């Protein structure tokens, strides 16, 4: 499940959790760090099980991981994954698409995981203690578990954007973008 590895990579690379809370696993031909923190593992499993159900039902259009300052609740970064469903006739995005091999999908997922890892070179250092929130943008008819709350979209004011590579499977296409506030840490220059 590439979503699990993408979320874990972001949480590790952006130091939302300490490095000792992660272990290395081999997936998609890469060494990827995943959490060993039981509460985080449980949260991500529950979250991603629901996201997978919405994805299989074609009821999700966007998944967002927002990183925020624990004290001020200010949104520091917003990792957005736009999801376009390819229908059962393998038509999506307004055109017929060819079936992808497992190797092609793996290579595209490798590329986005590498970009997440490389993000530390262009994103501001997050010096403050941070937490995160995950938002799922679903169809209005999607069944939402009772423990899920509505939220505002957690938009960053005056953001800078970096578009990441797109990737697709035979069922959906994902466009990724990370945004962060301009001048967030001007004193780091």
C-alpha positions as CSV (number, residue, x, y, z in Angstrom):
1,X,0.0,0.0,0.0
2,X,2.0,3.0,-1.3
3,X,-0.1,5.5,0.8
4,X,1.2,3.9,4.0
5,X,4.8,4.3,2.8
6,X,4.3,7.9,1.5
7,X,2.7,9.0,4.8
8,X,5.4,7.3,6.9
9,X,8.1,8.8,4.7
10,X,6.7,12.3,5.2
11,X,6.4,11.9,8.9
12,X,10.0,10.7,9.1
13,X,11.6,13.1,6.7
14,X,9.8,16.1,8.2
15,X,10.7,14.9,11.8
16,X,7.2,14.9,13.0
17,X,8.2,11.9,15.1
18,X,11.7,11.1,16.3
19,X,14.0,8.9,14.2
20,X,14.0,6.1,16.8
21,X,10.2,5.7,16.2
22,X,11.0,4.2,12.7
23,X,12.6,1.1,11.2
24,X,13.8,0.4,7.7
25,X,11.9,-2.0,5.4
26,X,12.5,-2.9,1.8
27,X,9.5,-2.0,-0.5
28,X,9.2,-1.0,-4.1
29,X,13.0,-1.7,-4.5
30,X,13.7,1.1,-1.9
31,X,14.7,1.2,1.8
32,X,11.7,2.9,3.4
33,X,11.3,3.9,7.0
34,X,8.0,3.0,8.7
35,X,6.9,3.7,12.2
36,X,7.3,1.3,15.1
37,X,5.2,3.5,17.4
38,X,2.1,1.3,18.2
39,X,-0.4,4.2,18.5
40,X,0.8,5.7,15.2
41,X,0.7,2.3,13.5
42,X,-2.8,1.8,14.7
43,X,-4.0,5.2,13.7
44,X,-2.5,4.9,10.2
45,X,-3.9,1.4,9.7
46,X,-7.4,2.5,10.6
47,X,-7.1,5.6,8.5
48,X,-5.7,3.8,5.4
49,X,-8.3,1.0,5.7
50,X,-11.0,3.6,5.4
51,X,-9.2,5.4,2.6
52,X,-8.8,2.2,0.7
53,X,-12.6,1.5,1.0
54,X,-13.4,4.9,-0.4
55,X,-10.8,4.4,-3.2
56,X,-12.3,1.1,-4.1
57,X,-15.8,2.6,-4.2
58,X,-14.5,5.6,-6.3
59,X,-15.6,8.0,-3.5
60,X,-12.4,9.9,-2.7
61,X,-10.8,12.7,-4.6
62,X,-8.1,14.0,-2.3
63,X,-6.0,13.0,0.6
64,X,-4.1,15.7,2.6
65,X,-1.5,15.4,5.3
66,X,-1.2,18.8,7.1
67,X,1.8,19.4,9.4
68,X,1.1,22.0,12.1
69,X,2.9,23.7,15.0
70,X,1.7,21.9,18.2
71,X,1.6,25.2,20.2
72,X,0.0,27.6,17.7
73,X,-1.8,25.1,15.5
74,X,-0.5,27.0,12.5
75,X,-0.3,24.9,9.3
76,X,3.4,24.7,8.3
77,X,3.1,22.2,5.4
78,X,0.3,20.7,3.4
79,X,1.0,17.5,1.4
80,X,-1.9,17.0,-1.0
81,X,-2.6,13.9,-3.1
82,X,-5.3,14.5,-5.7
83,X,-6.9,11.2,-6.8
84,X,-8.6,10.6,-10.1
85,X,-10.4,7.3,-10.5
86,X,-10.0,5.3,-13.7
87,X,-13.3,3.4,-14.3
88,X,-13.8,-0.3,-14.8
89,X,-13.6,0.1,-18.6
90,X,-10.1,1.5,-18.0
91,X,-11.2,4.9,-19.1
92,X,-10.4,7.9,-17.0
93,X,-9.1,11.4,-17.4
94,X,-11.2,11.8,-20.5
95,X,-9.3,9.2,-22.6
96,X,-8.7,5.5,-22.8
97,X,-5.6,4.4,-20.9
98,X,-3.5,1.3,-21.4
99,X,-3.0,-1.3,-18.7
100,X,0.2,-0.7,-16.7
101,X,2.6,-3.5,-15.7
102,X,3.4,-4.0,-12.1
103,X,7.0,-2.9,-12.9
104,X,5.7,0.4,-14.4
105,X,3.6,1.1,-11.3
106,X,6.5,0.2,-9.0
107,X,8.9,2.6,-10.9
108,X,6.4,5.5,-10.5
109,X,5.9,4.8,-6.8
110,X,9.7,4.7,-6.4
111,X,9.9,8.1,-8.0
112,X,7.4,9.8,-5.7
113,X,8.9,8.2,-2.5
114,X,12.3,9.5,-3.7
115,X,10.9,12.9,-4.1
116,X,9.4,12.9,-0.6
117,X,12.9,11.9,0.7
118,X,14.5,14.7,-1.3
119,X,12.0,17.2,0.1
120,X,14.3,18.0,3.0
121,X,16.6,19.8,0.6
122,X,14.1,22.4,-0.4
123,X,11.5,22.7,2.4
124,X,12.2,24.8,5.5
125,X,13.5,23.1,8.6
126,X,10.7,22.5,11.0
127,X,12.2,23.6,14.3
128,X,9.0,23.7,16.3
129,X,7.3,20.6,17.8
130,X,4.8,19.5,15.2
131,X,1.8,17.3,14.9
132,X,-0.2,16.3,11.9
133,X,-3.8,15.9,10.7
134,X,-5.0,13.8,7.7
135,X,-8.0,15.0,5.6
136,X,-9.9,12.9,3.2
137,X,-12.1,14.7,0.6
138,X,-14.9,12.3,-0.3
139,X,-18.1,12.4,-2.4
140,X,-21.1,13.7,-0.5
141,X,-22.6,10.2,-0.6
142,X,-19.6,8.5,1.0
143,X,-20.3,6.8,4.3
144,X,-18.1,8.4,6.9
145,X,-17.3,6.6,10.2
146,X,-18.8,8.3,13.3
147,X,-15.4,9.0,14.8
148,X,-14.3,11.1,11.9
149,X,-14.9,14.9,12.2
150,X,-15.5,17.5,9.6
151,X,-12.6,20.0,9.3
152,X,-11.7,23.1,7.4
153,X,-9.3,22.4,4.5
154,X,-6.2,23.5,6.5
155,X,-5.0,25.9,3.9
156,X,-1.7,27.8,4.2
157,X,-1.8,31.5,3.8
158,X,0.6,32.9,1.1
159,X,2.0,29.4,0.3
160,X,4.8,28.3,-1.9
161,X,4.1,25.2,-4.0
162,X,6.2,22.3,-5.2
163,X,4.6,19.9,-7.5
164,X,5.8,16.3,-7.1
165,X,5.7,13.6,-9.8
166,X,2.4,12.0,-10.7
167,X,1.9,8.3,-10.7
168,X,-0.9,6.0,-11.6
169,X,-2.1,2.4,-11.2
170,X,-4.6,0.7,-13.4
171,X,-7.3,2.0,-11.1
172,X,-6.4,5.6,-10.3
173,X,-4.0,8.5,-11.0
174,X,-2.4,10.5,-8.2
175,X,-1.0,14.0,-8.5
176,X,1.0,15.3,-5.6
177,X,1.9,18.7,-4.4
178,X,3.4,20.1,-1.2
179,X,2.8,23.6,-0.1
180,X,4.4,25.6,2.7
181,X,4.2,29.2,3.8
182,X,6.5,31.8,2.2
183,X,8.9,33.3,4.7
184,X,8.1,30.6,7.3
185,X,11.6,30.7,8.7
186,X,13.2,33.8,7.2
187,X,15.7,33.8,10.1
188,X,17.2,30.5,8.7
189,X,18.7,32.3,5.7
